[in-house]
Amino acid sequence: IAIPQATNLSDSLRITELFRRFLDDQESEVNNQLRADLLLLQMLREVELTSRPTASPSGTALANRATNYLKVNWQHSISTAGVAKKLGCNPDYLGRVFRKATGRTITEAIHFYRIQHARKLLLENQLIISEIAAECGYRDLVHFRRMFKRITGMSPREYRQLHLRIHINTE
Protein backbone atom coordinates (compact mmCIF):
# COMPACT_ATOMS: atom_id res chain seq x y z
CA ILE A 1 0.00 0.00 0.00
CA ALA A 2 1.37 3.40 -1.00
CA ILE A 3 0.08 5.96 1.50
CA PRO A 4 0.70 9.65 0.76
CA GLN A 5 1.89 11.88 3.60
CA ALA A 6 -0.92 14.36 2.92
CA THR A 7 -4.06 14.10 0.82
CA ASN A 8 -7.60 15.39 0.53
CA LEU A 9 -10.14 12.66 1.14
CA SER A 10 -12.87 12.43 -1.47
CA ASP A 11 -15.08 10.31 0.82
CA SER A 12 -14.22 11.19 4.41
CA LEU A 13 -17.57 9.76 5.50
CA ARG A 14 -16.39 6.26 4.55
CA ILE A 15 -13.22 6.53 6.66
CA THR A 16 -15.23 8.03 9.51
CA GLU A 17 -17.55 4.99 9.44
CA LEU A 18 -14.61 2.60 9.49
CA PHE A 19 -13.01 4.51 12.36
CA ARG A 20 -16.27 4.42 14.34
CA ARG A 21 -16.46 0.67 13.79
CA PHE A 22 -12.86 0.42 15.01
CA LEU A 23 -13.70 2.44 18.14
CA ASP A 24 -16.86 0.44 18.73
CA ASP A 25 -14.86 -2.79 18.59
CA GLN A 26 -12.29 -1.37 21.00
CA GLU A 27 -15.03 -0.45 23.50
CA SER A 28 -16.83 -3.78 23.24
CA GLU A 29 -15.86 -6.74 25.32
CA VAL A 30 -14.97 -8.72 22.20
CA ASN A 31 -11.49 -7.46 21.42
CA ASN A 32 -10.50 -9.31 18.25
CA GLN A 33 -7.02 -8.24 17.14
CA LEU A 34 -7.42 -9.63 13.62
CA ARG A 35 -10.65 -7.63 13.10
CA ALA A 36 -8.95 -4.48 14.40
CA ASP A 37 -5.99 -5.03 12.07
CA LEU A 38 -8.30 -5.57 9.10
CA LEU A 39 -10.30 -2.40 9.85
CA LEU A 40 -7.08 -0.42 10.11
CA LEU A 41 -5.85 -1.90 6.83
CA GLN A 42 -9.17 -1.03 5.19
CA MET A 43 -8.88 2.58 6.41
CA LEU A 44 -5.36 2.82 4.97
CA ARG A 45 -6.57 1.32 1.69
CA GLU A 46 -9.34 3.96 1.48
CA VAL A 47 -6.70 6.68 1.90
CA GLU A 48 -4.58 5.08 -0.83
CA LEU A 49 -7.52 4.99 -3.24
CA THR A 50 -8.09 8.73 -2.87
CA SER A 51 -4.58 9.46 -4.15
CA ARG A 52 -4.90 7.70 -7.53
CA PRO A 53 -3.49 9.44 -10.59
CA THR A 54 -6.20 11.21 -12.55
CA ALA A 55 -7.00 11.24 -16.24
CA SER A 56 -5.73 13.76 -18.77
CA PRO A 57 -6.81 17.40 -18.20
CA SER A 58 -9.55 17.26 -20.84
CA GLY A 59 -10.72 13.90 -19.48
CA THR A 60 -10.65 15.26 -15.95
CA ALA A 61 -12.79 18.22 -17.01
CA LEU A 62 -15.33 15.87 -18.58
CA ALA A 63 -15.31 13.63 -15.51
CA ASN A 64 -15.83 16.70 -13.31
CA ARG A 65 -18.77 17.80 -15.45
CA ALA A 66 -20.24 14.30 -15.19
CA THR A 67 -19.68 14.29 -11.42
CA ASN A 68 -21.43 17.65 -11.07
CA TYR A 69 -24.32 16.40 -13.17
CA LEU A 70 -24.62 13.26 -11.03
CA LYS A 71 -24.51 15.25 -7.77
CA VAL A 72 -27.53 17.24 -8.94
CA ASN A 73 -29.51 14.49 -10.71
CA TRP A 74 -28.79 11.29 -8.71
CA GLN A 75 -32.42 10.97 -7.61
CA HIS A 76 -33.69 10.74 -11.21
CA SER A 77 -33.63 7.61 -13.35
CA ILE A 78 -30.31 8.18 -15.16
CA SER A 79 -27.77 6.03 -16.95
CA THR A 80 -24.34 6.40 -18.50
CA ALA A 81 -25.95 6.91 -21.90
CA GLY A 82 -28.25 9.61 -20.50
CA VAL A 83 -25.37 11.46 -18.84
CA ALA A 84 -23.28 11.21 -22.02
CA LYS A 85 -26.16 12.61 -24.06
CA LYS A 86 -26.53 15.56 -21.67
CA LEU A 87 -22.78 16.23 -21.86
CA GLY A 88 -22.61 15.71 -25.63
CA CYS A 89 -20.11 12.86 -25.75
CA ASN A 90 -19.88 9.14 -26.47
CA PRO A 91 -21.08 6.93 -23.57
CA ASP A 92 -18.11 4.54 -23.87
CA TYR A 93 -15.61 7.40 -23.84
CA LEU A 94 -17.35 9.03 -20.88
CA GLY A 95 -17.34 5.74 -19.01
CA ARG A 96 -13.61 5.21 -19.58
CA VAL A 97 -12.67 8.78 -18.65
CA PHE A 98 -14.93 8.79 -15.61
CA ARG A 99 -13.56 5.50 -14.33
CA LYS A 100 -9.95 6.62 -14.85
CA ALA A 101 -10.57 9.91 -13.05
CA THR A 102 -12.70 8.65 -10.16
CA GLY A 103 -11.94 4.96 -9.84
CA ARG A 104 -15.60 3.98 -10.24
CA THR A 105 -18.17 3.62 -12.99
CA ILE A 106 -20.98 6.10 -13.50
CA THR A 107 -23.49 3.55 -12.24
CA GLU A 108 -21.41 3.05 -9.10
CA ALA A 109 -21.28 6.83 -8.64
CA ILE A 110 -25.06 7.10 -8.95
CA HIS A 111 -25.49 4.43 -6.28
CA PHE A 112 -22.86 6.15 -4.14
CA TYR A 113 -24.73 9.49 -4.18
CA ARG A 114 -28.03 7.76 -3.45
CA ILE A 115 -26.57 5.83 -0.53
CA GLN A 116 -24.79 8.95 0.74
CA HIS A 117 -28.19 10.65 0.91
CA ALA A 118 -29.63 7.57 2.62
CA ARG A 119 -26.87 7.78 5.26
CA LYS A 120 -27.89 11.33 6.07
CA LEU A 121 -31.56 10.39 6.27
CA LEU A 122 -30.80 7.46 8.57
CA LEU A 123 -28.98 9.77 10.97
CA GLU A 124 -31.18 12.86 10.78
CA ASN A 125 -34.69 11.45 11.14
CA GLN A 126 -36.73 8.42 12.11
CA LEU A 127 -38.12 7.48 8.69
CA ILE A 128 -38.51 3.75 8.18
CA ILE A 129 -36.08 2.06 5.81
CA SER A 130 -38.62 1.63 3.00
CA GLU A 131 -39.41 5.38 3.04
CA ILE A 132 -35.71 6.20 2.90
CA ALA A 133 -35.22 3.79 0.01
CA ALA A 134 -38.06 5.42 -1.95
CA GLU A 135 -36.74 8.92 -1.26
CA CYS A 136 -33.32 7.88 -2.52
CA GLY A 137 -34.67 6.64 -5.85
CA TYR A 138 -34.89 2.91 -5.11
CA ARG A 139 -38.19 1.25 -5.97
CA ASP A 140 -37.08 -2.14 -4.66
CA LEU A 141 -36.29 -2.34 -0.94
CA VAL A 142 -34.19 -5.51 -1.34
CA HIS A 143 -32.06 -3.80 -4.02
CA PHE A 144 -31.63 -0.75 -1.75
CA ARG A 145 -30.47 -2.91 1.16
CA ARG A 146 -28.06 -4.82 -1.11
CA MET A 147 -26.54 -1.61 -2.50
CA PHE A 148 -26.35 -0.03 0.97
CA LYS A 149 -24.49 -3.05 2.33
CA ARG A 150 -22.17 -3.17 -0.70
CA ILE A 151 -21.20 0.49 -0.29
CA THR A 152 -21.11 0.87 3.50
CA GLY A 153 -20.33 -2.67 4.56
CA MET A 154 -23.41 -2.89 6.79
CA SER A 155 -27.17 -2.93 6.54
CA PRO A 156 -29.18 0.30 6.94
CA ARG A 157 -30.36 -0.87 10.35
CA GLU A 158 -26.82 -1.67 11.52
CA TYR A 159 -25.67 1.72 10.21
CA ARG A 160 -28.37 3.56 12.17
CA GLN A 161 -27.61 1.59 15.35
CA LEU A 162 -23.85 2.13 15.06
CA HIS A 163 -24.23 5.87 14.68
CA LEU A 164 -26.66 6.19 17.56
CA ARG A 165 -23.70 5.51 19.82
CA ILE A 166 -21.51 8.57 20.16
CA HIS A 167 -17.87 7.98 21.02
CA ILE A 168 -16.61 10.66 23.35
CA ASN A 169 -12.99 10.92 24.35
CA THR A 170 -13.20 11.91 28.01
CA GLU A 171 -9.52 12.46 28.57
BAVEX-180806 format. One record per residue (C-alpha): residue in one letter; y, x, z. Coordinates in steps of 0.2 Angstrom, whole numbers, plus 5000, padded with zeros to 4 digits. Layout:
resn:north:east:up
A:Y:X:Z
...
END
This chain:
resn:north:east:up
I:5000:5000:5000
A:5017:5007:4995
I:5030:5000:5007
P:5048:5003:5004
Q:5059:5009:5018
A:5072:4995:5015
T:5070:4980:5004
N:5077:4962:5003
L:5063:4949:5006
S:5062:4936:4993
D:5052:4925:5004
S:5056:4929:5022
L:5049:4912:5028
R:5031:4918:5023
I:5033:4934:5033
T:5040:4924:5048
E:5025:4912:5047
L:5013:4927:5047
F:5023:4935:5062
R:5022:4919:5072
R:5003:4918:5069
F:5002:4936:5075
L:5012:4931:5091
D:5002:4916:5094
D:4986:4926:5093
Q:4993:4939:5105
E:4998:4925:5117
S:4981:4916:5116
E:4966:4921:5127
V:4956:4925:5111
N:4963:4943:5107
N:4953:4948:5091
Q:4959:4965:5086
L:4952:4963:5068
R:4962:4947:5065
A:4978:4955:5072
D:4975:4970:5060
L:4972:4959:5045
L:4988:4949:5049
L:4998:4965:5051
L:4990:4971:5034
Q:4995:4954:5026
M:5013:4956:5032
L:5014:4973:5025
R:5007:4967:5008
E:5020:4953:5007
V:5033:4966:5009
E:5025:4977:4996
L:5025:4962:4984
T:5044:4960:4986
S:5047:4977:4979
R:5039:4976:4962
P:5047:4983:4947
T:5056:4969:4937
A:5056:4965:4919
S:5069:4971:4906
P:5087:4966:4909
S:5086:4952:4896
G:5070:4946:4903
T:5076:4947:4920
A:5091:4936:4915
L:5079:4923:4907
A:5068:4923:4922
N:5084:4921:4933
R:5089:4906:4923
A:5072:4899:4924
T:5071:4902:4943
N:5088:4893:4945
Y:5082:4878:4934
L:5066:4877:4945
K:5076:4877:4961
V:5086:4862:4955
N:5072:4852:4946
W:5056:4856:4956
Q:5055:4838:4962
H:5054:4832:4944
S:5038:4832:4933
I:5041:4848:4924
S:5030:4861:4915
T:5032:4878:4907
A:5035:4870:4891
G:5048:4859:4898
V:5057:4873:4906
A:5056:4884:4890
K:5063:4869:4880
K:5078:4867:4892
L:5081:4886:4891
G:5079:4887:4872
C:5064:4899:4871
N:5046:4901:4868
P:5035:4895:4882
D:5023:4909:4881
Y:5037:4922:4881
L:5045:4913:4896
G:5029:4913:4905
R:5026:4932:4902
V:5044:4937:4907
F:5044:4925:4922
R:5028:4932:4928
K:5033:4950:4926
A:5050:4947:4935
T:5043:4936:4949
G:5025:4940:4951
R:5020:4922:4949
T:5018:4909:4935
I:5030:4895:4933
T:5018:4883:4939
E:5015:4893:4954
A:5034:4894:4957
I:5036:4875:4955
H:5022:4873:4969
F:5031:4886:4979
Y:5047:4876:4979
R:5039:4860:4983
I:5029:4867:4997
Q:5045:4876:5004
H:5053:4859:5005
A:5038:4852:5013
R:5039:4866:5026
K:5057:4861:5030
L:5052:4842:5031
L:5037:4846:5043
L:5049:4855:5055
E:5064:4844:5054
N:5057:4827:5056
Q:5042:4816:5061
L:5037:4809:5043
I:5019:4807:5041
I:5010:4820:5029
S:5008:4807:5015
E:5027:4803:5015
I:5031:4821:5015
A:5019:4824:5000
A:5027:4810:4990
E:5045:4816:4994
C:5039:4833:4987
G:5033:4827:4971
Y:5015:4826:4974
R:5006:4809:4970
D:4989:4815:4977
L:4988:4819:4995
V:4972:4829:4993
H:4981:4840:4980
F:4996:4842:4991
R:4985:4848:5006
R:4976:4860:4994
M:4992:4867:4988
F:5000:4868:5005
K:4985:4878:5012
R:4984:4889:4997
I:5002:4894:4999
T:5004:4894:5017
G:4987:4898:5023
M:4986:4883:5034
S:4985:4864:5033
P:5002:4854:5035
R:4996:4848:5052
E:4992:4866:5058
Y:5009:4872:5051
R:5018:4858:5061
Q:5008:4862:5077
L:5011:4881:5075
H:5029:4879:5073
L:5031:4867:5088
R:5028:4882:5099
I:5043:4892:5101
H:5040:4911:5105
I:5053:4917:5117
N:5055:4935:5122
T:5060:4934:5140
E:5062:4952:5143
END
